[in-house]
Amino acid sequence: MIIAMRDIMDEDITVPTVTTRLKEIFKAPKDLLPTVDTIIDQTAKYYMLTSEDLKGQRRTRDTALARQISMFLIRKLTNLSLKDIGALFEGRDHSTVLSSIRRIESNIEESPDFSKIIRDITSNINSRN
């Protein structure tokens, strides 16, 4: 593989060039994690809301559901703690975040249609990453 890279890139084989090329090929997992902003933006977009709606105090049915989905996806797709996730949503308590995650998990188990919504939003998030 290194010889092929040398021929394609027309570079000498040196430790720095091999290191650089290997890093490009094997990205670290942290580079593959979506950002919190991407998750919130894509969830808001799916529900035709703004990111500020999701982060704020509005409690309409769609806003609350979208907010819960965002919390669920942030927990599943990033390394953030419940406390850190709550802080993103105007300082909500970690128990609120946990309750939201459990509610979404329950909805996924109960409804194939709801599972599809989660898959669609996740797909949108991953396409932006």
C-alpha positions as CSV (number, residue, x, y, z in Angstrom):
1,M,0.0,0.0,0.0
2,I,2.8,2.4,0.8
3,I,4.5,1.7,-2.5
4,A,1.2,2.3,-4.3
5,M,0.7,5.6,-2.5
6,R,4.3,6.6,-3.4
7,D,3.6,5.9,-7.1
8,I,0.2,7.7,-7.0
9,M,1.2,10.7,-5.0
10,D,4.7,10.9,-6.5
11,E,6.3,11.3,-3.1
12,D,9.4,9.9,-1.4
13,I,8.8,7.3,1.3
14,T,9.6,9.1,4.5
15,V,8.3,8.8,8.0
16,P,6.4,12.1,7.8
17,T,4.8,11.3,4.5
18,V,3.8,7.8,5.6
19,T,2.4,9.1,8.9
20,T,0.4,11.8,7.1
21,R,-1.0,9.4,4.5
22,L,-2.0,6.8,7.2
23,K,-3.7,9.5,9.2
24,E,-5.7,10.4,6.2
25,I,-6.7,6.8,5.6
26,F,-7.5,5.9,9.2
27,K,-9.2,8.9,10.7
28,A,-9.5,8.8,14.5
29,P,-13.1,8.0,15.7
30,K,-13.4,11.4,17.4
31,D,-13.1,13.0,13.9
32,L,-16.1,11.0,12.8
33,L,-18.5,12.1,15.6
34,P,-21.1,14.6,14.5
35,T,-21.1,18.0,16.3
36,V,-23.8,18.9,18.8
37,D,-24.8,21.8,16.5
38,T,-25.3,19.5,13.6
39,I,-27.5,17.2,15.6
40,I,-29.6,20.0,16.9
41,D,-29.8,21.8,13.5
42,Q,-30.8,18.6,11.6
43,T,-33.5,17.7,14.2
44,A,-34.9,21.2,14.2
45,K,-34.9,21.2,10.4
46,Y,-36.7,17.9,10.3
47,Y,-39.5,19.4,12.4
48,M,-39.4,22.8,10.7
49,L,-38.2,24.5,13.8
50,T,-35.1,26.6,14.7
51,S,-32.2,25.5,16.8
52,E,-33.2,28.2,19.3
53,D,-36.7,26.6,19.6
54,L,-35.1,23.3,20.6
55,K,-32.7,24.9,23.1
56,G,-35.3,27.2,24.6
57,Q,-38.3,26.9,26.9
58,R,-41.1,26.4,24.3
59,R,-43.2,23.5,25.2
60,T,-45.4,22.9,22.2
61,R,-45.8,19.2,21.3
62,D,-43.5,19.3,18.3
63,T,-40.9,21.4,20.0
64,A,-40.8,19.1,23.1
65,L,-40.6,16.0,20.9
66,A,-37.8,17.4,18.7
67,R,-35.9,18.5,21.8
68,Q,-36.2,15.0,23.3
69,I,-35.0,13.5,20.0
70,S,-32.0,15.9,20.0
71,M,-31.1,14.9,23.5
72,F,-31.4,11.2,22.6
73,L,-29.3,11.6,19.5
74,I,-26.6,13.7,21.2
75,R,-26.3,11.0,23.9
76,K,-26.1,8.2,21.3
77,L,-23.8,10.0,18.7
78,T,-21.4,11.9,21.0
79,N,-19.5,11.3,24.2
80,L,-21.3,14.0,26.2
81,S,-22.6,13.3,29.7
82,L,-26.3,13.9,30.7
83,K,-25.2,17.0,32.6
84,D,-23.4,18.4,29.6
85,I,-26.4,17.7,27.3
86,G,-28.7,19.4,29.8
87,A,-26.4,22.5,29.7
88,L,-26.9,22.8,26.0
89,F,-30.7,23.1,26.5
90,E,-30.8,26.2,28.8
91,G,-29.4,24.3,31.8
92,R,-31.9,21.5,32.0
93,D,-31.2,19.0,34.7
94,H,-29.6,15.7,33.9
95,S,-32.7,13.9,35.1
96,T,-34.7,15.7,32.5
97,V,-32.3,14.6,29.8
98,L,-32.4,11.0,31.1
99,S,-36.2,11.1,31.1
100,S,-36.2,12.4,27.5
101,I,-33.8,9.6,26.4
102,R,-36.0,6.9,28.0
103,R,-39.1,8.3,26.4
104,I,-37.5,8.3,22.9
105,E,-36.2,4.7,23.5
106,S,-39.7,3.6,24.5
107,N,-41.2,5.3,21.4
108,I,-38.7,3.6,19.2
109,E,-39.6,0.2,20.6
110,E,-43.3,0.8,20.3
111,S,-43.5,2.3,16.8
112,P,-41.8,1.4,13.5
113,D,-42.9,4.7,12.1
114,F,-41.1,6.6,15.0
115,S,-38.0,4.4,14.4
116,K,-38.0,5.5,10.8
117,I,-38.1,9.2,11.9
118,I,-35.0,8.6,14.1
119,R,-33.2,6.8,11.2
120,D,-34.1,9.6,8.8
121,I,-32.7,12.3,11.2
122,T,-29.6,10.2,11.9
123,S,-29.0,9.8,8.2
124,N,-29.3,13.6,7.7
125,I,-26.8,14.1,10.6
126,N,-24.3,11.6,9.2
127,S,-24.6,13.1,5.7
128,R,-23.5,16.5,7.1
129,N,-20.6,15.0,9.0
